[in-house]
Amino acid sequence: MTEQLKTVPLNDLHQQLGAKMVPFAGYVMPVRYSSDLEEHHCVRNGVGVFDVSHMGEFIVKGPKALDLIQRVSANDASVLFDGKIQYSYLPNGKGGVVDDLLVYRVSADEYFLVVNASNIEKDWNWIQSQNTEGVEMHNISDDLCLFAVQGPKAAEALQSLTEVNLSEMDYYTFVKGTFAGLPDIIISATGYTGAGGFELYIPKESAVEVWNAIFEAGKELGIKPIGLGARDTLRLEMGYCLYGNDIDDTTSPLEAGLGWVTKFTKNFIDSDVLLAQKQAGLANKLVGFEMIDRGIPRGHYELCDADGNVIGHVTSGTQSPTLSKGIGLGYVPLASSKVGSEIFVKVRERLLKAQVVKLPFVKPTV
């Protein structure tokens, strides 16, 4: 039996705009409107809008809300203040990752969680299974649309639609304010591109009106709709993990480079397992690499040593539009993980030379 694909509320609008629609994370989503290359450069150098309304949103509230978040997430949410956002992940009790997510602190007793589209039900069930103290939880994923307005000109494009001073907002903070005439809109200085910008959480019934207002406001700056194709090349240039590719239920978050959001100053699910792993030393590491030989690394391609022995595999790979060369992420043994290490990507039985580099591949503009 094939799963019934969901559509985002603006599905018809995207088709009118000429988007190529494809299945992604259980939804029909716009992958591109013009070309991936054109859309990528539009965001890196100007401003573009992604409809990422497939993402999931939960509200967690009550006097024990923080306790629940501290238990299920690896980062330390106690350091958050009202209006601050934190990147974190949910350990799965077996040393792997349920999902990565954003934690927004609305108030001391209320948090807003943003999770990946493919994991909405899984994450909800997992957090509920740990909710032993009756914390109030609401899954509002179907009530909201999410527009990511990204690029160095994003603040300029949006400023006429709100009294919030967008250029003064710090990265990973949010405010609730009036936007395009609508009250209490979450305006979040976040994104998945490294190009700067904002993510806007809009009530579903106002989505078309707000989308049109954004495009009218940004018209003179050349604002364009952007698909998932460019979203993937933009995030990969930053070395950002994609759940299901670079991290999943079988990958160690420490090997994936998520040690910086793993806080052993508190007890959380798997904290003992992960601490033991850290103390014993990691076997593998997720690294970024650039192609030296011509070729494009793709997911699941084998990574080899100079003798052709398989040492790992590519988890994400593409041709970088900014660098005009192949780039990728992949797990390799610690001995092959140092910056400057030579590794080989197996493409159609040929070994193509690549080099481990420091992430990100492209310097972020935020």
Secondary structure, DSSP 8 states (H G I E B T S, - for coil): -----EE-TTHHHHHHTT-EEEEETTEEEEEESS-HHHHHHHHHHS-EEEE-TTSEEEEEESTTHHHHHHHH-SS-GGG--TTBEEEEEEE-SSSSEEEEEEEEEEETTEEEEEE-GGGHHHHHHHHHHT-TT--EEEE-TTTEEEEEEESTTHHHHHGGG-SS-GGG--TTBEEEEEETTEEEEEEE---SSSS-EEEEEEEGGGHHHHHHHHHHHTGGGT-EEE-HHHHHHHHHHHT---BTTTB-TTS-TTTTT-GGG--TTS--TTHHHHHHHHHH--SEEEEEEEESSS----TT-EEE-TT--EEEEEEEEEEETTTTEEEEEEEEEGGG-STT-EEEEEETTEEEEEEEE-S-SS----
